[in-house]
Amino acid sequence: MSAVASTPSTTKTVEHFIAGRRTVGSGTRTGPIYDPASGRETGRVRFAEQSDVDAAVAAARAAFPGWAATTPLRRARVMFAYKALLEAHAGELAESIVREHGKVLSDARGEVTRGLEVVEFACGIPHLLKGEFSENAGPHIDSYSLRQPLGVCAGITPFNFPVMVPMWMFPLAIACGNTFVLKPSERDPSPSLLMAELLLEAGAPAGVLNVVQGDKVAVEMLIAHADVAAISFVGSTPIARSIYASAAREGKRVQALGGAKNHAVVLPDADLDETVEALTGAAYGSAGERCMAISVAVAVGSIGDALVERLAKRARSLKVRAGSDPDAEMGPLVTAEHLKRVREYVGRGASEGAELVVDGREHAANGDGFFIGATVFDRVTPEMTIYRDEIFGPVLSIVRAADLDAAIALVNANRYGNGVAVFTRSGGAAREFVARVNIGMVGVNVPIPVPMAFHSFGGWKESMFGDRAVYGAEGVQFYTRLKTVTSRWPSSEPIASNAFAMPTH
């Protein structure tokens, strides 16, 4: 794979993709696209207006009857072709992520791979859509179930995974027979167009996947649109809660994934070398801009001092550079505004009494990029702002706990319930932890327990609003609705006098 140029030589304009082609649209508003490593504006993205959203939904609505009637086997073949094209363009997608998001190239490649896994899962859609059949549910009566597509679905995705999170949504929705309108983040919009064009090349009809660029105005239009049947969202908890409430009032099916405050509980018997390396990647990978990032390490019992010492040493040695640098371990934050916000959190943590062991604000960046170093706080308590809030940056808070019971109580008291991990050599302790912790995704010596595509992703409590998780079997159920058929065909036997009554045996 070629090196990523940190600053493209020409300024680009990112447009919409509607009815199988790129289009400028009717909107006049635009937003900036930055190279986070240099801080320079490298392009503009056009924001959709009502007519653009209407056109995208209309294209999806027009494509739906024919696509829904396409056999699942033929839809699966489109997904197979799409998978091959995505693999061929994986380097291009990864480089686009680096240029607009800022994460290091190896992390961007991993993001593309994890998105591809959902496409692979969607290739099995003929099996996934099989219903159930009961012969002779009543006298000469058979009952069977069907899973049928919803119609036009919409996805609203965040900046931190501009390839993976959209692919959590639209490949499975489309494989199920729906059509789709994607509203990606305006901060890194370019990958969405390539993904849409490749699906068209794979054989999906025009209008099956559409992309409208924009901000919250486009989001509100999609939520209110009468022809949108379902909304999928990933972002912050306040917005997830609002979207869930608004879309549900409109009668839409909704899955809205919110924020997190993920804990890693480190027991005294944990392998410290492996644990520190795992926590470093989980806390500082992608500059902490992950909903599954570990932002709290719970040091149980006597392990606290040794854990802090080793984490601090590793945090200071972290190579914070442009994502295009092959030696980089952590890149910049996505925008100047977000950098300012994270720096303010570091200052507030120190002012509220946490012990600032490693201050990431001291990192000296080359140029004007949106860089901050890895930060480590010790002696953090649940009352502190840095513990309560999702910072979404490279800030790791260490909380001390006397024993496993205290650690579990701490995790369960948190308002978020996305992910959690425990590090231990004890199978009994791990089993107890898994059974008692009230979190949607749990890792045992695995710091970021994001499920594989054939399982489902979803948190508990204020980390998710809606009844169905993302991708996997839950995703199939979300993007389809159940129809149950009870049938009786004429037979040579005479019809009993009570044949049309509700069967009781």
C-alpha positions in Angstrom: 0.0 0.0 0.0 1.3 3.4 -0.9 2.1 6.1 1.7 -0.7 8.5 2.5 -0.2 12.1 1.4 -1.0 14.2 4.4 -2.1 17.2 2.3 -3.7 16.7 -1.1 -2.6 19.1 -3.8 -6.1 20.1 -4.8 -9.1 21.1 -2.9 -12.0 18.7 -3.4 -15.8 19.0 -3.1 -17.7 16.0 -1.7 -21.2 15.6 -3.1 -24.2 13.3 -2.8 -24.9 9.9 -4.4 -28.5 9.6 -5.5 -30.1 7.2 -7.9 -26.8 5.7 -9.0 -24.7 8.8 -9.6 -22.9 11.6 -7.9 -24.9 14.8 -7.8 -24.3 18.4 -6.5 -27.8 18.7 -5.2 -29.7 21.9 -4.6 -28.2 23.0 -1.3 -25.9 25.9 -1.1 -24.5 25.3 2.4 -21.2 23.5 2.7 -18.8 22.5 5.5 -15.0 22.1 5.7 -13.0 18.9 5.5 -9.7 19.0 7.4 -6.5 17.0 7.3 -6.2 16.5 11.1 -2.4 15.9 10.9 -1.8 19.4 9.4 -4.8 21.3 10.5 -5.4 22.5 7.0 -8.7 22.5 5.2 -8.5 20.1 2.2 -12.0 20.3 0.8 -15.7 21.1 1.3 -18.7 18.9 1.7 -22.1 19.9 0.4 -25.0 19.8 2.8 -28.3 18.4 1.7 -31.5 20.4 1.7 -35.0 19.1 1.8 -35.1 18.5 -2.0 -31.9 16.4 -1.8 -33.2 14.3 1.0 -36.5 13.9 -0.9 -34.7 12.9 -4.1 -32.6 10.3 -2.2 -35.6 8.8 -0.5 -37.6 8.8 -3.7 -34.8 6.9 -5.5 -34.8 4.4 -2.7 -38.5 4.0 -2.7 -38.6 3.5 -6.5 -35.9 0.9 -6.3 -37.5 -1.0 -3.4 -40.2 -3.1 -5.1 -37.8 -4.6 -7.7 -35.0 -5.2 -5.2 -37.4 -6.7 -2.6 -38.7 -9.1 -5.3 -35.1 -10.1 -6.2 -34.4 -13.6 -4.8 -32.2 -13.8 -1.7 -29.7 -15.8 -3.7 -29.3 -13.1 -6.3 -28.9 -10.5 -3.6 -26.3 -12.7 -2.0 -24.4 -12.8 -5.3 -24.3 -9.0 -5.3 -22.9 -9.1 -1.8 -20.2 -11.6 -2.9 -19.2 -9.3 -5.8 -19.3 -6.3 -3.4 -17.0 -8.0 -1.0 -14.5 -8.7 -3.8 -14.6 -5.0 -4.9 -14.2 -3.7 -1.3 -11.1 -6.0 -0.9 -9.6 -4.6 -4.1 -10.2 -1.0 -2.9 -9.4 -1.6 0.7 -6.2 0.4 0.5 -8.0 3.4 -1.1 -10.6 3.3 1.6 -8.0 3.1 4.4 -6.1 6.0 3.0 -9.2 8.1 2.7 -9.9 7.4 6.4 -6.4 8.6 7.4 -6.7 11.8 5.4 -10.0 12.9 6.8 -10.2 11.2 10.3 -6.5 11.1 11.2 -6.2 7.6 12.6 -3.0 5.7 11.8 -3.0 3.6 8.7 -2.9 0.2 10.4 -6.0 1.2 12.4 -7.7 2.3 9.2 -6.9 -1.0 7.6 -8.4 -2.8 10.6 -11.6 -0.7 10.3 -12.1 -1.6 6.7 -11.5 -5.3 7.6 -14.1 -5.2 10.4 -16.6 -3.6 8.0 -15.9 -6.3 5.4 -16.8 -9.0 7.9 -20.4 -7.7 8.0 -20.5 -7.9 4.2 -19.3 -11.5 4.4 -22.0 -12.2 6.9 -24.6 -10.7 4.6 -23.5 -13.1 1.8 -25.3 -15.8 3.8 -28.7 -14.0 3.6 -30.6 -16.9 1.9 -29.9 -18.9 5.1 -30.5 -16.0 7.4 -34.0 -15.3 6.0 -35.3 -18.8 6.4 -38.6 -18.9 8.4 -40.3 -21.6 10.4 -42.9 -24.2 9.4 -45.4 -26.2 11.4 -47.3 -28.9 9.6 -50.8 -29.7 10.9 -50.9 -26.9 13.4 -54.6 -27.7 13.2 -56.6 -30.2 11.2 -55.2 -29.9 7.7 -53.8 -26.5 8.7 -50.2 -25.5 8.2 -48.5 -22.4 9.8 -45.3 -20.8 8.6 -43.4 -17.6 9.1 -41.7 -15.2 6.7 -39.2 -12.4 7.2 -39.9 -9.6 4.8 -38.1 -6.3 4.2 -39.3 -3.0 5.7 -38.8 -0.6 2.8 -36.5 2.5 2.8 -34.1 2.4 5.7 -31.7 5.2 6.7 -28.4 5.2 8.6 -26.8 8.1 10.4 -23.2 7.4 11.2 -20.4 9.0 13.2 -17.0 10.4 12.3 -14.9 7.9 14.2 -15.5 4.9 11.9 -16.5 6.3 8.4 -16.3 2.9 6.8 -17.0 0.3 9.5 -20.1 1.7 11.1 -21.9 2.4 7.7 -21.1 -1.2 6.8 -22.6 -2.4 10.1 -25.9 -1.1 8.6 -26.4 -0.9 4.9 -25.0 -4.2 3.6 -27.3 -6.2 5.9 -30.3 -4.0 5.3 -29.8 -4.2 1.5 -29.2 -8.0 1.6 -32.5 -8.3 3.4 -34.3 -6.7 0.5 -34.5 -3.1 1.8 -33.1 0.0 0.1 -31.0 2.5 2.0 -30.2 6.2 2.5 -26.9 6.9 4.3 -26.1 10.2 6.0 -22.4 9.9 7.0 -20.5 12.3 9.2 -19.7 15.6 7.5 -16.2 15.5 9.0 -15.0 12.5 6.9 -17.6 12.0 4.1 -15.4 10.8 1.2 -15.4 7.0 1.9 -19.2 6.9 1.7 -19.2 7.8 -2.0 -16.6 5.1 -2.9 -18.6 2.5 -0.9 -21.8 3.5 -2.8 -20.1 3.4 -6.2 -18.7 0.0 -5.6 -22.1 -1.4 -4.6 -23.5 -0.2 -7.9 -20.5 -1.8 -9.7 -21.3 -5.0 -7.9 -24.7 -5.2 -9.5 -27.1 -3.5 -7.1 -29.6 -1.4 -9.1 -29.4 2.4 -9.0 -31.3 3.7 -6.0 -30.7 0.7 -3.7 -28.0 2.7 -1.8 -28.0 6.5 -1.7 -25.8 9.0 0.2 -26.8 12.4 1.4 -24.2 14.5 2.9 -25.0 17.0 5.6 -25.4 18.0 9.2 -28.3 17.7 11.7 -30.6 19.4 9.2 -30.4 16.3 7.0 -30.8 14.0 10.0 -34.0 15.8 11.0 -35.4 15.5 7.5 -34.7 11.8 7.4 -36.4 11.2 10.7 -39.5 13.2 9.7 -39.7 11.7 6.2 -42.9 9.6 5.8 -41.3 7.1 3.4 -38.4 6.1 5.7 -39.4 3.0 7.6 -36.3 2.5 9.9 -33.5 4.6 11.4 -30.1 3.3 12.5 -27.9 5.7 14.4 -24.5 5.6 16.2 -23.3 8.6 18.1 -23.5 10.3 21.5 -26.1 9.4 24.1 -28.0 12.7 24.1 -28.4 12.6 20.4 -29.2 8.8 20.4 -31.9 9.4 23.0 -33.4 12.3 21.0 -33.3 10.4 17.7 -34.9 7.3 19.3 -37.8 9.4 20.7 -38.3 11.5 17.6 -38.2 8.5 15.2 -40.4 6.4 17.4 -43.0 9.1 17.5 -43.0 9.0 13.7 -43.8 5.3 13.8 -40.4 4.2 12.6 -38.3 1.2 13.8 -35.2 2.6 15.6 -31.8 1.4 16.8 -29.9 4.2 18.3 -26.5 3.5 19.8 -25.1 6.1 22.2 -22.0 6.8 24.3 -20.0 4.8 26.7 -17.6 4.8 29.7 -15.9 1.4 29.3 -14.1 -0.1 32.3 -11.3 -2.6 32.4 -11.1 -4.4 35.7 -7.5 -5.6 36.5 -7.3 -8.3 39.2 -4.2 -8.9 41.2 -3.3 -12.1 39.4 -3.4 -10.5 35.9 -0.4 -10.7 33.6 0.8 -7.1 33.9 2.8 -7.0 30.7 0.0 -8.3 28.6 -2.6 -6.2 30.4 -0.6 -2.9 30.0 -0.2 -3.5 26.3 -3.8 -4.3 25.9 -4.9 -1.2 27.9 -2.6 1.0 25.9 -4.1 0.0 22.6 -7.7 0.1 24.0 -7.3 3.5 25.6 -5.2 5.3 23.0 -5.9 3.5 19.7 -7.6 5.8 17.3 -6.8 8.6 19.8 -9.5 7.3 22.1 -12.2 8.2 19.6 -14.0 4.9 19.9 -17.3 4.1 21.6 -15.6 0.9 22.8 -12.4 2.5 24.0 -11.3 1.7 27.5 -11.4 5.0 29.4 -11.4 3.6 33.0 -9.0 1.0 34.4 -10.1 -0.4 37.8 -7.1 -1.5 39.7 -8.2 -4.2 42.2 -6.3 -4.7 45.5 -2.6 -4.7 45.5 -2.0 -4.3 41.8 -2.6 -0.6 41.6 0.8 0.9 42.0 2.6 -1.5 39.6 -0.2 -1.0 37.0 0.0 2.8 37.2 3.8 2.8 36.9 3.8 0.6 33.8 0.9 2.4 32.2 2.6 5.7 32.7 5.9 4.5 31.2 4.1 3.1 28.1 1.9 6.2 27.7 5.0 8.4 27.7 6.7 6.2 25.0 3.7 6.3 22.7 4.5 7.4 19.2 2.0 10.2 18.4 2.4 11.2 14.8 0.6 11.8 11.6 -1.5 8.7 10.7 0.4 8.4 7.4 3.7 7.8 9.4 4.3 4.0 9.3 5.8 4.2 12.8 2.8 6.1 14.3 0.9 4.4 17.2 -1.6 7.2 17.7 -2.7 10.0 15.4 -4.3 13.4 15.9 -7.9 14.1 17.0 -10.4 14.8 14.3 -10.9 18.6 14.7 -9.5 21.6 16.5 -12.8 22.0 18.4 -12.5 18.4 19.7 -8.9 18.9 20.7 -9.9 22.0 22.7 -12.6 19.9 24.4 -10.2 17.1 25.4 -7.6 19.5 26.7 -10.2 21.2 28.9 -11.2 17.8 30.3 -7.6 17.1 31.3 -7.4 20.5 33.0 -10.7 19.8 34.8 -9.5 16.4 36.0 -6.4 17.9 37.6 -8.4 20.8 39.2 -10.9 18.3 40.7 -8.2 16.4 42.5 -7.2 13.5 40.3 -3.5 12.7 40.2 -2.2 13.7 36.8 0.5 11.1 36.2 1.0 11.7 32.5 -0.2 15.0 30.9 -0.9 14.6 27.2 -1.1 18.3 26.7 2.7 18.4 26.9 3.0 16.6 23.6 4.7 18.8 21.1 3.2 18.3 17.7 5.0 19.2 14.4 3.0 21.8 12.5 -0.6 22.8 13.3 -2.3 19.4 13.5 -4.8 18.5 16.1 -2.5 16.5 18.3 -2.5 15.6 22.0 -0.5 13.0 23.8 -1.7 10.1 26.0 -3.0 11.1 29.4 -3.0 9.0 32.6 -5.0 10.0 35.7 -4.7 8.1 39.0 -6.9 8.2 42.1 -10.0 9.1 40.1 -13.3 8.9 41.9 -16.8 8.4 40.5 -17.8 12.0 41.5 -15.2 13.5 39.1 -16.2 14.9 35.7 -13.5 12.9 33.9 -15.1 9.7 35.3 -18.7 10.7 34.6 -18.4 12.1 31.1 -17.4 10.4 27.9 -14.3 12.3 26.9 -13.8 10.6 23.5 -10.1 11.2 23.6 -6.8 9.6 24.8 -7.5 10.0 28.5 -7.3 6.9 30.8 -8.6 7.2 34.4 -7.4 4.8 37.0 -9.8 4.0 39.9 -8.8 1.9 42.9 -11.1 -0.9 44.2 -10.6 -3.1 47.2 -11.9 -6.3 45.7 -13.8 -7.9 42.9 -17.2 -7.1 44.5 -16.3 -3.4 44.8 -15.1 -3.4 41.1 -18.4 -5.0 39.9 -20.4 -2.5 41.9 -18.5 0.4 40.4 -19.1 -0.8 36.9 -22.8 -1.6 37.4 -23.4 1.9 39.0 -22.3 3.6 35.8 -25.0 5.0 33.6 -23.4 3.5 30.5 -23.4 -0.2 29.6 -21.5 -0.6 26.3 -18.4 -2.6 27.0 -16.3 -3.9 29.9 -13.2 -6.2 30.3 -11.7 -8.1 33.1 -8.0 -9.2 33.2 -7.3 -12.2 35.3 -5.8 -15.7 35.3 -8.7 -17.0 37.4 -11.4 -18.8 35.5 -13.7 -18.7 38.5 -13.3 -14.9 38.9 -13.8 -14.3 35.2 -17.0 -16.4 35.2 -18.4 -14.6 38.3 -17.6 -11.3 36.6 -19.3 -12.2 33.4 -22.4 -13.4 35.3 -22.8 -10.4 37.5 -21.8 -7.4 35.4 -24.6 -5.4 33.8 -23.0 -4.5 30.5 -23.9 -5.5 27.0 -20.5 -6.6 25.7 -17.9 -8.3 28.0 -14.3 -9.2 27.4 -12.2 -11.7 29.4 -8.6 -10.7 28.8 -9.9 -9.0 25.7 -9.8 -5.2 26.0 -12.3 -4.3 23.2 -14.9 -7.0 23.0 -16.5 -6.0 19.7 -18.4 -9.1 18.5 -17.7 -10.7 15.2 -20.2 -10.1 12.4 -22.1 -13.3 13.1 -22.9 -12.1 16.6 -24.5 -8.7 17.4 -23.2 -5.4 18.7 -25.2 -3.5 21.3 -24.8 -2.0 24.8 -27.2 -1.7 27.7 -28.5 1.2 29.8 -27.8 4.6 28.3 -25.5 3.1 25.6 -28.4 1.9 23.4 -32.0 2.9 22.7 -34.1 0.3 20.9 -34.8 -3.4 21.0 -32.5 -4.8 18.4 -28.7 -4.7 18.3 -26.6 -4.0 15.2 -25.6 -6.7 12.6 -25.6 -10.4 13.3 -28.9 -12.2 13.9 -30.3 -9.1 15.7 -29.5 -7.0 12.6 -31.5 -9.4 10.4 -34.5 -9.1 12.7 -34.2 -5.3 12.8 -34.2 -4.9 9.0 -37.1 -7.4 8.5 -40.5 -7.8 9.9 -42.3 -11.1 10.8 -45.3 -12.3 8.8 -47.0 -15.5 10.0 -49.2 -17.4 7.6 -51.9 -20.0 8.6 -53.2 -21.9 5.5 -55.6 -24.6 4.7 -56.2 -26.2 1.3 -59.3 -28.1 0.1 -58.9 -31.8 0.5 -61.0 -34.8 -0.4 -62.2 -35.2 3.1 -65.5 -33.5 4.1 -65.2 -30.3 6.0 -66.3 -30.7 9.6 -69.0 -28.4 10.9 -66.5 -26.7 13.2 -63.7 -26.4 10.6 -63.8 -22.6 10.6 -63.6 -22.3 14.4 -60.4 -21.6 16.2 -58.6 -25.0 16.5 -58.2 -26.2 20.1 -56.2 -29.4 19.5 
